[in-house]
Amino acid sequence: MHVRIDPARCQGHGKCYLTAPAVFRPDDTDDWGRAEVLQPTIRDSRPDLLRQATIASTACPEFAIHVTSEELMP
């Protein structure tokens, strides 16, 4: 599975890195608290990470997180 954050939608609420710290973290170069993806590709052998990423995507108020079976363009 592939995880991506849409930078145009992300508003820096931080729910993703609070919900899934193994998948997301605050982007140190961003003053607004936007996140970056630590695990852009999650293997089937890591269902815990997939579960965290999925929960974070549903918790995102801006719907900026995409978890898909296909790799999305940045």
PyMOL commands that set and color helices and strands:
alter all, ss='L'
color gray80, all
select helices_A, chain A and resi 15-19+47-59
alter helices_A, ss='H'
color red, helices_A
select strands_A, chain A and resi 2-5+24-26+35-37+65-68
alter strands_A, ss='S'
color yellow, strands_A
deselect
rebuild
show_as cartoon
